[in-house]
Each structure stands twice: as C-alpha cells, then as structure tokens.
Amino acid sequence: MYIVGRNSTFAYSLTLTGDNVTIFGIKGKSIIKHPAGMPATSVCILRVDNSNYTTIRDLTFNGNWGATVGVTTTNAGINHADQVDPKNYGLMIRGSKATLVSNCFFTQIYSDAVWIGAASGDFTQASVNTAILDCQIDITARDGIAVAQNADGVGVYRTRVTNVFAQAFDMEPIGQNQYARNVTVDSCYLGNWWDKANVARTGNCPVSIVGGSVYSANPSNYARRVTLTNCDIDSSVYVNTAIDVTISNNRIWADFTGTSYAPVCVEGFVDGLYITNNSIYDRTSSPGQRHDASIDIHLVASSSNNAQAQNAWVLNNTIYCRSEEHTSELQSRQYLVCRLL
C-alpha cells in the first residue's frame, strides 16, 4: 500500500505528464491511498495531464473517505475536511489522448472516482479516446465516472458502479460550457446510493446525458453521438441538451419505495433520440413533470426558455408500470415530434 498526500498546494497527490507510460500493479494488492485529513479543496490521487498513450491497470485507488454502507446517509466529510460539493477525486484525466484504465478498483472516493475533461493549462484541449474497461467503483461522495469538460471519444465497458452519492455515469460539461461527444457506455452495471428510499433523495438518477449548454438553443456544446446499451441501470436515465442519443437494450428498474425521475426522462433541447428494446420496471413516483410516465419526454417552458425535444423514436420497449400516479406508460408534451411503435 502506498499512502500519498497532497503535493504542496497542487490539485493532485501524484501527476503524470509524459507519453507512452504504463502504470500497473497486482490486482487487489497494489493500493494507492489518500491519508486522512485531506483539505477542503480540489485534489486527486492521480492526475494524467496532457499525456498521450497512458495505460493504468490492476490498481486500487482508495480515497479514505470513511463512509459505511447502511450507515452513511450524506456526502459530508468523514476522514476529510467537509465539502458541500466534494472534490477529493480518485483519477483525473485532463487533456490527454488515448488513455486506458483497465481492471482497476476505486473505493471510498470523496468526490468522483474518475473525472475526464480538458487539460489543466488549456481548457480548449479535450481528452480524446479515453477507455475504461472492466473496472469496479464502490462508494463515492459524488459521481462514479464524470465527463465533466471537453471530451471526444469516451468508452466505458463492463464496469460496475455501486454506492455513488450522485451519478454512476455523469456527462456534465456545464460548468465550463463545454462539449462531450462520441461517448459509449456498454455492458455496465450503473447503480445508485444505498438508501434510495431516503426522502431527501428525490432524483435517484444514476445516468445523466447532458451537454454544456442546458436549456440553450446554441447547439455547439450539446452532447453528441451518445450510446447507452446493454446496461443494468438502478432507477433512471436523464437526457437534456443532446443530439443523436441511443438508449437501447438496457434493463432499467426503479423498484423501491421512494421517488425518482422517470426511468427515462427527457427534457430540454434534444434531437435525434432512439429509445429502443429496453426492459423497464417502474414502481417509484415523483412530484412534477419529471415522472409523469415511465418514459417521459416533455417540454420545458418558462419566461426565459422554451426547450423541447424533436425526432424521438420510442420502439419495442417492455414496460411494467406499477405506479398508479402515472397516467400512461409514455408521456409526451405539446410540440413534440415523437413516434411510438
């Protein structure tokens, strides 16, 4: 086990900046761990920054948050300084090309386990062709995998994410008004926090597919060409500000006493959406328009915006809807171009 503390005042404990580097260990035995008492600021265990052709495999990243499944109910700091929005990351991939993360385990991360975005010194330099294969993520105070800034080409395959306080897989390049495109998530288990029935957990949305210009009619930073296939998803998928999205052959279940978004919830500017051949089980409910049906595609209208989806295809889904609050298994609002077959 290697205990690695923060490097001076930098936003990392370890950093990698060279090309053609492989970091590997022995699965289950090679552990890189943060010490207790990490500060209330942005810092990660390992940062890959402006590096090309990096491989990271067979390692355990332990953030030493200290959360306990069945006991911890908030994302407050335990072993670390408390943060309202935790930022003690596991692995950060910044502005790098062809990064492979394989057969790694991330646990007790007091933020996102894997964060993907732009180079630290150049916010226009995207991470390109990032692959996450056969990994496991368990217990994070924020996301499992976050596509948080400019990224082109992200593939997540055969990865299991459990006990994440926010999203298991989160496309969220909103803060810098940036883009994420050419993203594939396939054959993964995308779980939720352990106490989904907690009344404070109204969304329970482990998958978020969102562009960098939410509710904006400017398509330059929309999420583009996103495919979510063959996954097990514990409660809901949220789509907003995206073009060319395929949600297909997934098992999506909202099977607990409590609230969540609709198993498939679509709002805002979305164009070219295919929801096909999914198996959906819907037992939850939620106040408001984000869960009027098991597949809910709706208009967002206010004094400042009028955001609506178009060219949505909903084909061959199997839906078991148990909530009597839902008026139908599919809800589409006015002005929507939607085909249900």
C-alpha positions in Angstrom: 0.0 0.0 0.0 1.2 3.5 -0.9 -0.1 6.5 1.2 0.2 9.6 -1.0 -0.6 13.1 0.4 -1.2 16.3 -1.4 1.8 17.6 -3.4 2.3 21.0 -1.9 -0.6 23.2 -2.9 -1.2 21.5 -6.2 -4.5 19.8 -7.1 -3.1 16.3 -7.0 -1.0 13.9 -5.0 0.6 12.2 -8.0 0.8 13.5 -11.5 1.8 12.0 -14.8 2.7 14.3 -17.7 4.8 12.1 -20.1 3.8 10.0 -23.1 3.7 6.2 -23.6 3.6 5.4 -19.8 2.1 2.3 -18.2 1.3 2.2 -14.5 0.3 -1.2 -13.3 0.2 -3.3 -10.2 -1.2 -6.6 -8.8 -5.0 -6.6 -8.6 -6.2 -6.4 -5.0 -2.7 -5.8 -3.6 -1.4 -2.7 -5.2 -3.2 0.2 -3.4 -2.7 3.9 -3.7 -4.5 5.6 -0.8 -5.0 9.2 0.4 -4.3 9.8 4.1 -6.9 11.1 6.5 -7.3 14.9 6.7 -7.3 15.9 3.1 -8.1 19.6 2.7 -11.4 21.2 1.6 -10.2 21.9 -1.9 -9.8 20.2 -5.3 -7.2 17.4 -5.1 -7.0 14.0 -6.7 -4.9 10.8 -6.0 -3.5 10.7 -9.6 -3.7 13.2 -12.4 -3.0 12.3 -16.0 -2.5 15.7 -17.6 -1.6 16.5 -21.3 -0.3 12.9 -21.7 -0.7 10.5 -24.6 -1.0 6.7 -24.7 -1.2 6.1 -21.0 -2.3 2.7 -19.5 -3.3 2.3 -15.9 -4.2 -1.2 -14.9 -4.7 -3.6 -11.9 -4.6 -0.8 -9.3 -6.8 0.1 -6.3 -7.5 3.8 -5.6 -8.7 4.4 -2.1 -9.7 7.9 -1.2 -10.1 7.1 2.5 -13.5 8.9 2.8 -14.7 6.6 5.6 -18.3 6.1 4.5 -20.1 2.9 5.6 -22.9 1.3 3.5 -26.1 1.1 5.5 -24.9 3.9 7.9 -23.7 7.0 5.9 -26.6 9.0 4.6 -25.0 12.2 3.4 -21.9 13.2 1.5 -20.4 15.1 4.4 -16.7 14.7 5.1 -15.7 11.9 7.5 -12.0 11.4 7.4 -11.5 14.6 5.4 -12.5 18.3 5.7 -16.2 18.7 5.0 -17.1 19.9 1.5 -20.6 20.8 0.3 -19.6 19.7 -3.2 -16.8 17.2 -2.6 -13.6 17.4 -4.8 -11.2 14.9 -3.4 -11.1 12.9 -6.7 -9.6 9.4 -7.5 -8.3 9.7 -11.0 -8.4 12.8 -13.2 -7.7 12.6 -16.9 -7.1 16.1 -18.4 -6.5 16.9 -22.0 -4.9 13.6 -22.7 -5.0 11.3 -25.7 -5.6 7.5 -25.8 -5.8 6.8 -22.0 -6.7 3.3 -21.0 -7.9 2.5 -17.5 -8.3 -1.3 -17.1 -9.2 -3.7 -14.3 -8.9 -1.0 -11.5 -10.9 -0.7 -8.3 -11.9 2.7 -6.9 -13.3 3.0 -3.4 -14.0 5.5 -0.6 -13.5 8.4 -3.0 -14.6 11.7 -1.5 -15.7 13.0 -5.0 -15.7 11.4 -8.4 -13.8 8.2 -8.9 -12.8 9.0 -12.5 -13.0 12.6 -13.8 -12.5 13.3 -17.5 -12.0 16.8 -19.0 -9.7 19.4 -20.5 -6.0 20.0 -19.9 -5.3 22.0 -16.8 -3.5 24.7 -18.7 -5.7 24.8 -21.8 -9.4 24.5 -21.5 -9.8 24.1 -25.2 -7.7 20.9 -25.3 -10.0 18.0 -24.9 -9.4 14.5 -23.6 -9.5 12.2 -26.6 -10.2 8.5 -26.8 -10.5 7.6 -23.1 -11.4 3.9 -22.4 -12.4 2.4 -19.1 -12.6 -1.4 -19.1 -13.5 -4.0 -16.5 -13.3 -1.6 -13.6 -15.2 -1.5 -10.3 -16.3 1.6 -8.4 -17.8 1.4 -5.0 -18.6 4.2 -2.5 -18.1 7.8 -3.8 -19.4 11.1 -2.4 -20.2 12.3 -5.9 -20.0 10.5 -9.2 -18.6 7.2 -10.4 -17.4 8.5 -13.8 -17.8 12.1 -14.7 -17.3 13.5 -18.2 -17.0 17.0 -16.8 -15.4 19.1 -19.5 -14.2 18.9 -23.2 -14.0 15.2 -24.2 -14.2 13.5 -27.5 -14.4 9.7 -27.5 -15.2 8.1 -24.2 -15.8 4.3 -23.9 -16.9 2.6 -20.7 -17.3 -1.2 -20.9 -18.0 -4.0 -18.5 -17.7 -1.7 -15.5 -19.6 -2.0 -12.2 -20.5 1.2 -10.3 -22.3 1.0 -6.9 -23.0 3.2 -3.9 -22.4 6.5 -5.6 -24.0 9.6 -3.9 -24.7 11.4 -7.2 -24.5 9.7 -10.6 -22.9 6.4 -11.6 -22.1 7.9 -15.1 -22.5 11.7 -15.4 -22.0 13.8 -18.5 -21.9 17.3 -17.1 -19.6 19.7 -19.0 -21.9 22.5 -17.9 -19.5 24.5 -15.6 -17.2 25.5 -18.4 -19.9 25.5 -21.1 -18.0 22.7 -22.9 -18.9 19.7 -25.0 -18.8 15.9 -24.7 -19.3 13.7 -27.8 -18.8 10.2 -29.2 -19.5 8.5 -25.9 -20.3 4.8 -25.5 -21.4 3.0 -22.3 -21.9 -0.7 -22.8 -22.5 -3.8 -20.7 -22.1 -1.9 -17.4 -23.9 -2.1 -14.0 -24.8 1.5 -13.1 -26.0 1.6 -9.5 -27.3 4.1 -7.0 -26.7 5.2 -3.4 -27.6 2.5 -0.9 -30.6 4.3 0.8 -32.6 5.3 -2.3 -35.8 5.4 -0.3 -34.4 8.3 1.8 -37.0 11.2 1.4 -34.2 13.6 0.7 -33.3 11.6 -2.5 -35.9 12.9 -4.9 -34.0 12.4 -8.2 -32.2 9.0 -7.8 -30.7 9.3 -11.3 -27.6 7.3 -11.8 -27.1 8.2 -15.5 -27.1 11.8 -16.9 -26.5 12.6 -20.5 -26.3 16.4 -20.7 -24.5 18.9 -22.8 -22.7 22.1 -21.8 -25.5 24.5 -22.7 -28.5 23.3 -20.7 -31.8 24.9 -22.0 -29.8 26.8 -24.5 -30.7 26.8 -28.2 -26.9 27.0 -29.1 -26.0 23.5 -30.3 -22.2 24.0 -30.3 -21.8 22.4 -26.9 -24.6 19.8 -27.0 -23.7 16.3 -26.1 -23.4 14.4 -29.4 -23.4 10.8 -30.5 -24.0 9.1 -27.2 -24.8 5.4 -26.9 -26.1 3.6 -23.8 -26.5 -0.1 -24.4 -26.8 -3.5 -22.7 -26.6 -2.0 -19.2 -28.3 -2.6 -15.9 -29.4 0.8 -14.5 -30.8 1.2 -11.0 -33.6 3.8 -11.4 -33.3 6.4 -14.2 -31.6 7.9 -17.2 -31.8 11.7 -17.7 -31.2 13.4 -21.1 -31.0 17.1 -21.8 -29.3 19.2 -24.4 -28.1 16.4 -26.6 -28.1 15.3 -30.3 -28.1 11.7 -31.6 -28.6 9.7 -28.4 -29.3 5.9 -28.4 -30.7 4.2 -25.3 -31.1 0.5 -26.3 -31.3 -3.0 -24.9 -30.9 -1.8 -21.3 -32.6 -3.1 -18.1 -33.8 0.0 -16.2 -35.6 -0.5 -13.0 -37.0 1.9 -10.4 -38.0 -0.8 -8.0 -38.1 0.7 -4.5 -40.3 2.7 -2.2 -39.4 6.3 -2.8 -39.1 8.9 -5.5 -37.0 9.2 -8.7 -37.0 10.7 -12.1 -38.9 8.7 -14.7 -36.9 5.6 -15.7 -36.2 7.5 -19.0 -36.6 11.3 -18.5 -36.0 13.6 -21.5 -36.3 17.4 -21.4 -34.8 20.4 -23.0 -33.4 20.6 -26.5 -32.9 17.0 -27.7 -32.8 16.0 -31.3 -32.4 12.5 -32.7 -33.3 10.3 -29.8 -33.8 6.5 -30.0 -35.2 4.6 -27.0 -35.5 1.0 -28.2 -35.8 -2.5 -26.9 -35.4 -1.6 -23.2 -36.9 -3.5 -20.3 -38.3 -1.0 -17.8 -39.8 -1.7 -14.3 -41.3 1.4 -12.7 -42.5 1.4 -9.1 -41.4 4.9 -8.0 -43.1 8.3 -8.4 -42.1 11.9 -8.2 -43.9 15.2 -8.0 -43.8 17.4 -11.0 -43.3 16.7 -14.7 -40.1 14.7 -14.4 -42.0 11.5 -13.7 -45.4 11.6 -15.3 -44.7 8.3 -17.1 -42.2 5.5 -17.3 -40.7 7.2 -20.5 -41.3 10.9 -20.0 -40.4 13.2 -22.9 -41.6 16.7 -22.2 -41.5 20.4 -23.0 -39.7 22.8 -20.6 -41.3 26.2 -20.8 -40.7 29.3 -18.7 -40.3 33.0 -19.2 -36.6 32.5 -20.1 -36.7 29.4 -22.3 -38.9 27.1 -24.3 -37.0 23.9 -24.7 -38.4 20.8 -26.4 -37.3 17.5 -27.9 -37.8 16.6 -31.5 -37.3 13.5 -33.7 -37.7 11.0 -30.9 -38.3 7.3 -31.7 -39.6 5.0 -28.9 -39.7 1.5 -30.2 -40.2 -2.1 -28.8 -39.7 -1.3 -25.1 -41.2 -3.6 -22.5 -42.6 -1.5 -19.6 -44.1 -2.7 -16.4 -45.6 0.4 -14.7 -46.8 -0.2 -11.2 -47.3 3.4 -10.0 -51.0 4.4 -10.2 -49.9 8.1 -10.3 -48.7 7.7 -13.9 -51.4 8.5 -16.5 -49.7 6.4 -19.2 -46.6 4.5 -19.8 -45.3 7.2 -22.2 -45.9 10.8 -21.8 -45.1 13.4 -24.5 -45.9 17.1 -24.2 -47.1 19.6 -26.7 -45.0 20.4 -29.8 -43.0 17.2 -29.6 -42.2 15.2 -32.7 -42.4 11.7 -31.3 -43.0 8.3 -32.8 -44.2 5.4 -30.5 -44.2 2.0 -32.2 
